[in-house]
């Protein structure tokens, strides 16, 4: 992992049903590696956005 950030926008309570989602927002190709950027969101049962964040990963390309 290169970088991660996130923040809770609303409280989460016992009994809440949470719906996480990851979205690939950017792919940067390099010679033998690549950088992938993900956006993470979590909504509750009322479709209220509870959490948002992002992560960046350095990944190695497959050979062959």
Secondary structure, DSSP 8 states (H G I E B T S, - for coil): --EEEEEE-S---TT--EEEEEEEEEEEE-SSEEEEEEEEEEEETT--EEEEEEEEEEEE----
